[in-house]
Amino acid sequence: MVEPSGLHRILNFFCCEIAESDINHAIEFSSLESMRKLEASNDQPAGKRRLAPKNINNPDSFKVRRGKVGGYRDYFSAQELAQIEDYISRNLTAGFGYTAAEMHSQETLQVLAS
């Protein structure tokens, strides 16, 4: 998580004057726990309910599970992952980081950063 003061400095660099309290609220709202609570709540608009967990008692039915980038790989076999990555590379826009090479390079950067 980005420390509020660090985020505040970044926003100031881009000439965005935002109150520290608003930054703290945004950080709290986007926390893993907050996203899990939002997903589990019935406060979602009708069009967003398809993102609700199928079984609220099963943590693996949530879209927000562990907060691990690429964590979906833990749920599939090597063969299934190959099929998924093949589909992604053929059908999703590469500019948004959906190619297998871009996905792996993002993971590498994240591992190096931790």
C-alpha positions as CSV (number, residue, x, y, z in Angstrom):
1,M,0.0,0.0,0.0
2,V,1.2,3.5,-0.8
3,E,1.6,5.6,2.3
4,P,-0.8,8.6,2.3
5,S,2.0,11.1,2.5
6,G,3.7,9.5,-0.5
7,L,0.5,9.4,-2.5
8,H,-0.1,13.0,-1.5
9,R,3.4,14.0,-2.9
10,I,2.7,12.2,-6.2
11,L,-0.7,13.9,-6.6
12,N,0.9,17.3,-5.8
13,F,3.6,16.6,-8.4
14,F,0.7,16.3,-11.0
15,C,-0.8,19.5,-9.7
16,C,-3.8,17.7,-8.0
17,E,-4.6,19.4,-4.8
18,I,-6.4,16.8,-2.7
19,A,-7.0,16.9,1.0
20,E,-5.1,14.3,3.1
21,S,-8.4,13.1,4.6
22,D,-9.7,12.3,1.1
23,I,-6.5,10.4,0.3
24,N,-6.8,8.4,3.5
25,H,-10.5,7.7,2.7
26,A,-9.5,6.5,-0.8
27,I,-6.8,4.2,0.6
28,E,-9.1,2.8,3.2
29,F,-11.9,2.3,0.7
30,S,-9.6,0.4,-1.7
31,S,-8.2,-1.9,0.9
32,L,-8.5,-5.6,0.4
33,E,-10.8,-6.0,3.4
34,S,-13.0,-3.1,2.1
35,M,-13.2,-4.6,-1.3
36,R,-14.2,-8.0,0.2
37,K,-17.0,-6.3,2.2
38,L,-18.3,-4.4,-0.8
39,E,-18.4,-7.6,-2.8
40,A,-20.3,-9.5,-0.1
41,S,-22.8,-6.7,0.5
42,N,-26.1,-6.3,-1.3
43,D,-25.4,-2.6,-1.9
44,Q,-24.2,-3.2,-5.4
45,P,-26.3,-1.8,-8.3
46,A,-28.3,-4.5,-10.2
47,G,-25.8,-4.5,-13.1
48,K,-22.9,-5.2,-10.8
49,R,-24.5,-8.1,-8.8
50,R,-23.0,-10.6,-11.3
51,L,-19.7,-9.9,-9.5
52,A,-21.2,-11.0,-6.1
53,P,-19.8,-14.3,-4.7
54,K,-21.8,-17.4,-5.5
55,N,-21.4,-18.7,-1.9
56,I,-20.6,-16.1,0.7
57,N,-19.4,-18.8,3.0
58,N,-16.7,-20.0,0.5
59,P,-13.8,-17.5,0.4
60,D,-12.8,-19.0,-3.0
61,S,-16.1,-17.8,-4.6
62,F,-15.1,-14.2,-4.1
63,K,-13.5,-12.2,-6.9
64,V,-11.3,-10.5,-4.2
65,R,-9.6,-13.5,-2.6
66,R,-6.1,-13.0,-1.4
67,G,-4.9,-9.8,-3.0
68,K,-2.2,-11.7,-4.9
69,V,-1.5,-10.6,-8.5
70,G,-1.8,-13.7,-10.7
71,G,-3.3,-15.7,-7.8
72,Y,-5.7,-17.3,-10.2
73,R,-2.8,-19.5,-11.4
74,D,-3.0,-21.3,-8.1
75,Y,-6.4,-22.7,-9.1
76,F,-5.5,-24.1,-12.5
77,S,-3.3,-26.9,-13.9
78,A,-0.4,-26.2,-16.2
79,Q,-2.6,-27.3,-19.2
80,E,-5.5,-25.1,-18.1
81,L,-3.1,-22.1,-17.7
82,A,-1.7,-22.7,-21.2
83,Q,-5.3,-22.7,-22.6
84,I,-6.1,-19.5,-20.7
85,E,-3.0,-17.7,-21.9
86,D,-3.5,-18.9,-25.5
87,Y,-7.1,-17.5,-25.4
88,I,-5.9,-14.2,-23.9
89,S,-3.1,-13.7,-26.4
90,R,-5.5,-14.4,-29.3
91,N,-8.6,-12.5,-28.1
92,L,-7.7,-9.6,-25.7
93,T,-6.1,-6.3,-26.6
94,A,-2.4,-6.4,-26.1
95,G,-2.1,-2.8,-25.2
96,F,-3.8,-3.4,-21.9
97,G,-1.3,-5.9,-20.7
98,Y,-3.3,-9.0,-21.7
99,T,-0.6,-10.9,-23.6
100,A,1.2,-13.7,-21.9
101,A,4.5,-12.0,-22.2
102,E,3.2,-8.7,-20.7
103,M,1.5,-10.6,-17.9
104,H,4.7,-12.4,-17.0
105,S,6.8,-9.2,-17.2
106,Q,4.3,-7.4,-14.8
107,E,4.7,-10.3,-12.4
108,T,8.4,-10.2,-12.7
109,L,8.4,-6.5,-11.9
110,Q,6.2,-7.0,-8.9
111,V,8.4,-9.8,-7.5
112,L,11.5,-7.6,-8.0
113,A,9.7,-4.8,-6.2
114,S,8.9,-6.9,-3.1
